[in-house]
Amino acid sequence: FVRGSLAGKKVVITAGPTREAIDPVRYLSNHSSGKMGYALAEAAAEAGATTILISGPTQLKTPARVTRIDVISAQDMYDASLSAAEGCDLFIAAAAVADYRPAQVAEQKLKKGSEDSITLTLIKNPDIVASVAALPRRPFTVGFAAESENLLEYGRAKLVRKQLDLVIANNISDSEIGFNSDDNAVTLIDHGSTQELNQRSKHQLARELIALLAHKITAPAH
Ligand code: PMT
């Protein structure tokens, strides 16, 4: 990790969960705490980058020298990300974005009826990281893959389908790592190779990932 290794670079990072409203008091979400994305933002800022953190709802403090943009839903995160990613050098999608949202948001709180079961229709949210990767002047684009099985196969499939430069795959079947834990262990997957970084704190991991990414985006031929 080298201070100043990202001087003059603009880095945009998504973090945390999204919330998809069902009615004014209910939503669909997940257990992402934001810790991984915030640790990356802190490390990017320490490395000298102009750092923008696009954050779903979390309990975390904004790291020093990081500009934070708060969002709630996947659509909000999409809008904020696409405008911030314009002209950035590195985009890292650490957020756990809801893949689907309720097709309709009820204006009033839904009332309990006599039915024993009800059906919620969901529609697909836009894919943020894939849209950033499709920008005409695309940044170096990094996605995470949260997998509970077939880590390498599913991670590589995301690399190809979303046209990413790198996938950071985490195995979320172990509760000590992944969602809402202080530690993580990941496998980096790019178009030519894989590299494992075994279990360590998200802060330590973030500094190592930023060092690696700084090298990739500043090396003459990426
Ligand atoms: O927040 P923490 O508690 O610290 O936990 C960290 C984490 C486990 C959430 C994080 O390390 C992680 O893996 N984030 C991605 C989780 C995820 O939802 O992965 P996915 O396999 O569903 O999505 C793949 C990639 O596409 C991700 O980079 C995701 O941000 C991105 N994506 C997904 C859907 C969508 N509509 N837009 C996206 O950009």
Boltz pocket constraint, residues with backbone or C-beta under 6 A from the ligand:
constraints:
  - pocket:
      binder: B
      contacts: [[A, 14], [A, 15], [A, 16], [A, 31], [A, 32], [A, 33], [A, 34], [A, 35], [A, 36], [A, 37], [A, 74], [A, 93], [A, 94], [A, 95], [A, 96], [A, 97], [A, 98], [A, 99], [A, 125], [A, 126], [A, 127], [A, 128], [A, 129], [A, 130], [A, 142], [A, 143], [A, 144], [A, 145], [A, 146], [A, 147], [A, 158], [A, 168], [A, 170], [A, 172], [A, 178], [A, 179], [A, 180], [A, 181]]
      max_distance: 6.0
